[in-house]
Amino acid sequence: MSENAQTSQIGQIRHDWSVEEIRAIMDQPFNDLMFQAQTIHRENFNPNEVQTSTLVNIKSGGCAEDCSYCSQSSRYNTGLEKEKMMALQEVVDKAVAAKEKGATRLCMGAAWRNPNKKDFPLVLDMVKMVKGLGMETCLTLGMLDDEQVKMLKDAGLDYYNHNLDTSEAYYPKVITTRTFQDRLDTIDKVQKAGINVCSGGIIGMGEAHTDRAELLRTFANMHHHPSSVPINLLVPVEGTPLAHMRGKTDSFEFIRVIATARILMPQSYVRLSAGRMELTDEAQALCFLAGANSIFYGDKLLTTDNPESDHDAELFAKLGINMQVTKDAVKSA
């Protein structure tokens, strides 16, 4: 284990990490990294329990943003049809089905740059109805203004997802229609309102190893760590600028990012998100050993495939992992 990794106050809640410290953690021998991550994980969580969320696409396609990985951008021909807003009852039905399969949180996503006035009241009703079922709620709607944040808080929203995707330096190579600072500003508004933040990134978009360390540094140095940190493995979509990136990321590199996130943010949930179809069961098992303790549960993530619920249940049985039945109280941002 490197000297820097040994002396960087491993396991403590910090907000002053340097990229050199993070690189020292991420680049140490794999066994040492895994040992550190698992030790910290056990200090803060049940190591054999995973929180499960289900993701529902409440409004698909037609997004004005140019995110290079996204099938829902109106700028790319991916074969995805633009759809109207999902009806309230359909969302409720999907929430009931997700809860019956063991999900404790419903995450609802709309392909917007920012919410429009016409549909936003319906989104608020969705939050209230899903919470009425005894589930946690999460939304991803793009950028928010102060009034929208207040209305979501008043509706009882538990989490708001707004991913940074990659490092600030690499960001302009992936997205040009809004800035890295735009994303940070939305996260800041959400945290100040007392809504938990869910924010993560995507691995495998052509970024350098240092970009991954820089992305984690941004999260770890926030005044409040994100309550949930989804780590996605790029799912290349035909028709997008990143369609050629399939199979470019080594699974061990992905696991190193998971483990480092666990070490830097000891009390955050680290979620295996998009890209699990690209990982073997053995690689996923190593991710859980590295401190991942949340997944998206269900056979679809917005527009990309996800392992079927039955397969996840079988994998959990092999590993002796239980799905979290009741969510522990989450520290408010």
C-alpha atoms as one frame of an Amber mdcrd trajectory, in Angstrom:
protein
   0.000   0.000   0.000   1.389   3.409  -0.882   2.574   5.711   1.896   0.221
   8.463   0.705  -2.766   6.140   0.876  -1.812   5.104   4.407  -1.496   8.654
   5.719  -4.469  10.408   4.087  -6.945   9.955   6.963  -8.672   7.039   5.283
 -12.225   6.507   6.499 -12.808   9.996   7.867 -15.365  12.407   6.430 -13.313
  14.983   4.564 -13.957  17.757   2.065 -10.393  18.719   1.210  -9.050  15.894
  -0.945  -6.305  16.519  -3.476  -6.247  14.692  -6.787  -2.825  13.300  -5.842
  -4.269  11.677  -2.721  -7.139  10.213  -4.712  -4.804   8.848  -7.380  -2.693
   7.248  -4.642  -5.790   5.482  -3.310  -7.115   4.408  -6.690  -3.741   3.227
  -8.019  -2.592   1.144  -5.058  -2.458  -2.662  -5.353  -5.927  -4.011  -6.036
  -6.078  -6.191  -2.923  -5.100  -3.275  -0.682  -7.695  -1.042  -2.322 -10.425
  -3.628  -1.872  -9.446  -4.218   1.765  -9.618  -0.504   2.531 -12.941  -0.074
   0.781 -14.539  -3.111   2.438 -13.261  -2.070   5.867 -14.790   1.396   5.513
 -17.975  -0.069   4.093 -18.398  -2.332   7.130 -17.880   0.614   9.460 -20.821
   2.472   7.927 -23.197  -0.084   6.390 -24.394  -3.654   6.600 -21.982  -5.325
   4.114 -24.596  -7.861   3.039 -27.452  -5.480   2.302 -28.196  -3.559  -0.893
 -30.715  -0.767  -1.413 -32.803  -1.227  -4.553 -34.360   1.516  -6.672 -36.486
   1.274  -9.805 -36.126   3.823 -12.591 -39.146   4.928 -14.636 -38.944   7.073
 -17.761 -41.893   9.423 -17.308 -41.141  11.412 -20.465 -38.989   9.945 -23.236
 -37.058  11.529 -26.099 -36.863  14.979 -27.645 -34.310  16.446 -25.229 -32.622
  19.628 -26.447 -29.286  18.774 -24.838 -26.412  17.264 -26.847 -25.030  14.780
 -24.278 -22.878  12.536 -26.475 -23.950   9.310 -24.748 -27.701   9.872 -24.698
 -30.276   8.140 -26.890 -32.894  10.739 -25.902 -31.176  13.751 -27.446 -33.163
  15.239 -30.348 -29.835  15.884 -32.095 -29.102  12.205 -32.763 -30.885   9.581
 -34.824 -31.101   6.664 -32.412 -34.495   5.343 -33.445 -36.097   6.517 -30.208
 -39.549   8.007 -30.607 -40.483  11.120 -28.662 -43.263  10.297 -26.207 -45.749
  12.332 -24.215 -45.673  12.628 -20.460 -46.661   9.423 -18.699 -50.079   9.468
 -17.058 -50.234   9.676 -13.266 -51.993   6.334 -12.837 -49.414   4.557 -14.984
 -46.643   5.898 -12.756 -48.541   4.731  -9.679 -49.016   1.283 -11.216 -45.283
   1.040 -11.971 -44.482   2.140  -8.425 -46.757  -0.537  -6.962 -45.145  -3.200
  -9.163 -41.641  -2.019  -8.203 -42.499  -2.078  -4.505 -43.884  -5.602  -4.790
 -40.555  -6.715  -6.259 -38.610  -5.167  -3.384 -37.673  -1.671  -4.540 -37.703
   0.953  -1.790 -37.335   3.982  -4.062 -38.898   5.055  -7.360 -36.687   7.232
  -9.522 -38.560   9.163 -12.223 -36.729  10.669 -15.185 -37.883  13.124 -17.841
 -35.871  13.991 -20.944 -35.806  17.739 -20.345 -33.183  20.462 -20.283 -35.357
  21.875 -17.511 -38.987  21.264 -16.469 -41.747  23.051 -18.356 -44.611  24.849
 -16.623 -47.293  22.688 -18.238 -46.042  19.329 -16.984 -44.381  20.318 -13.710
 -47.614  20.182 -11.605 -48.115  16.584 -12.792 -44.593  15.721 -11.638 -45.414
  17.121  -8.184 -48.513  14.913  -8.079 -46.357  11.903  -9.001 -44.067  12.594
  -6.066 -47.000  12.852  -3.655 -48.717   9.705  -4.930 -45.565   7.561  -4.849
 -44.723   8.750  -1.347 -48.249   7.819  -0.359 -47.347   4.226  -1.228 -44.586
   4.279   1.369 -41.740   4.557  -1.154 -38.920   7.054  -1.399 -38.994   9.359
  -4.414 -36.259  10.592  -6.716 -36.498  12.817  -9.796 -34.156  13.734 -12.621
 -35.550  16.615 -14.658 -32.510  18.634 -15.703 -31.739  22.088 -14.380 -34.008
  23.688 -11.766 -34.736  27.230 -10.660 -35.275  28.267  -7.034 -39.084  28.165
  -7.248 -39.090  24.656  -8.704 -36.744  23.432  -5.985 -39.044  24.870  -3.305
 -42.101  23.221  -4.862 -40.329  19.856  -4.977 -39.320  20.223  -1.340 -42.904
  21.082  -0.373 -44.151  18.027  -2.311 -41.898  15.845  -0.152 -39.263  14.835
  -2.710 -36.558  12.708  -1.077 -33.801  12.773  -3.732 -32.904  14.786  -6.787
 -30.584  13.208  -9.352 -28.274  15.475 -11.331 -25.151  13.717 -12.578 -21.887
  15.521 -13.300 -20.969  12.738 -15.767 -17.211  13.398 -15.892 -14.463  15.767
 -14.791 -14.769  19.497 -15.367 -11.842  19.367 -17.820 -13.322  16.558 -19.946
 -16.927  17.739 -19.712 -16.891  20.025 -22.822 -15.888  17.014 -24.936 -19.111
  15.263 -23.918 -21.660  18.087 -23.564 -21.729  21.623 -24.974 -25.322  22.756
 -24.361 -24.803  23.445 -20.661 -21.734  23.903 -18.531 -20.253  21.932 -15.686
 -20.998  24.941 -13.460 -24.668  24.814 -14.499 -24.835  21.333 -13.047 -23.054
  22.342  -9.848 -25.466  25.261  -9.434 -28.503  22.966  -9.586 -26.930  20.582
  -7.068 -26.207  23.504  -4.756 -29.833  24.722  -4.911 -31.140  21.243  -4.150
 -28.793  20.729  -1.202 -29.598  24.141   0.286 -33.307  23.256   0.151 -32.657
  20.133   2.234 -33.325  17.611  -0.528 -30.892  14.709  -0.741 -28.677  14.781
  -3.800 -28.030  11.812  -6.057 -25.109  12.609  -8.346 -22.576  10.444 -10.121
 -20.715   9.903 -13.347 -20.152   7.722 -16.378 -17.005   5.677 -16.872 -15.827
   4.786 -20.380 -16.484   7.905 -22.464 -12.853   8.263 -23.493 -11.830  10.156
 -20.374  -8.370   9.671 -18.840  -7.664   7.954 -15.539  -7.026  11.360 -13.973
 -10.454  12.573 -15.111 -12.026   9.817 -13.022 -10.028  10.934  -9.996 -11.036
  14.555 -10.636 -14.712  13.612 -10.875 -14.567  11.805  -7.529 -12.689  14.749
  -6.048 -15.523  17.096  -7.039 -18.047  14.938  -5.181 -15.831  14.301  -2.171
 -15.041  17.988  -1.720 -18.658  19.163  -1.809 -19.792  20.774   1.447 -22.177
  17.815   1.758 -21.292  14.570   0.027 -24.067  13.365  -2.294 -26.290  10.964
  -0.362 -26.258   8.657  -3.379 -23.428   8.321  -5.906 -24.390   6.349  -9.040
 -21.412   5.047 -11.012 -22.397   4.206 -14.586 -20.480   2.191 -17.164 -21.107
   3.702 -20.579 -23.716   1.876 -22.653 -22.841   2.889 -26.236 -25.976   3.684
 -28.243 -26.024   3.521 -32.029 -26.528   6.965 -33.504 -24.766   8.808 -30.677
 -21.205  10.194 -30.940 -20.001   7.615 -28.396 -21.422   4.577 -30.173 -17.897
   3.382 -30.995 -16.803   3.124 -27.345 -18.188  -0.350 -26.620 -15.801  -2.575
 -24.698 -13.218   0.159 -24.137 -13.235   0.058 -20.324 -11.610  -2.692 -18.297
 -13.884  -3.964 -15.519 -11.063  -3.735 -12.974 -10.750  -0.024 -13.706 -14.483
   0.353 -13.111 -14.215  -1.525  -9.807 -11.339   0.743  -8.746 -13.635   3.757
  -9.221 -16.329   2.091  -7.096 -13.853   1.308  -4.310 -12.364   4.807  -4.361
 -15.819   6.385  -4.179 -16.558   4.262  -1.114 -13.337   5.357   0.588 -13.809
   9.063  -0.174 -17.506   9.148   0.750 -17.875   6.617   3.584 -21.519   7.363
   4.412 -22.886   7.758   0.878 -24.727   5.042  -0.975 -22.652   3.993  -3.991
 -24.909   2.688  -6.742 -24.190   0.332  -9.600 -26.201   1.994 -12.347 -26.182
   1.765 -16.135 -23.856  -0.757 -17.735 -24.422  -3.749 -15.464 -25.309  -5.784
 -18.560 -21.664  -5.307 -19.588 -20.378  -6.757 -16.305 -20.136 -10.429 -15.423
 -21.656 -11.669 -12.185 -18.120 -12.002 -10.847 -17.333  -8.356 -11.673 -20.547
  -7.238  -9.975 -19.632  -9.310  -6.927 -16.324  -7.442  -6.740 -18.221  -4.147
  -7.000 -20.279  -5.111  -3.954 -17.084  -6.128  -2.162 -15.666  -2.707  -3.103
 -18.535  -0.977  -1.324 -21.350  -0.647  -3.847 -24.583  -0.984  -1.881 -27.325
   0.215  -4.196 -28.599  -0.856  -7.613 -31.322  -0.072 -10.090 -33.706  -3.016
  -9.957 -35.753  -3.877 -13.033 -35.166  -4.788 -16.665 -35.020  -1.230 -18.047
 -33.093   1.962 -17.240 -34.785   4.804 -19.117 -33.909   3.477 -22.596 -31.160
   0.923 -21.934 -31.371  -2.686 -20.784 -30.716  -3.767 -17.209 -30.428  -7.258
 -15.676 -33.829  -8.777 -15.016 -35.051  -8.726 -11.431 -34.973 -12.523 -11.234
 -31.316 -12.573 -12.268 -30.438 -10.029  -9.577 -32.308 -12.086  -7.000 -30.341
 -15.170  -8.027 -27.040 -13.284  -7.812 -27.937 -11.909  -4.375 -28.778 -15.436
  -3.217 -25.380 -16.705  -4.368 -23.631 -13.864  -2.536 -25.767 -13.952   0.599
 -26.892 -10.373  -0.029 -30.295  -9.155   1.129 -32.339  -6.371  -0.362 -32.843
  -3.532   2.069 -36.461  -3.750   3.194 -36.805  -0.521   5.137 -34.637   2.420
   4.310 -32.562   3.820   7.159 -33.104   7.473   7.901 -31.009   9.409   5.421
 -29.163  12.468   6.620 -30.773  15.470   4.983 -28.490  17.506   2.755
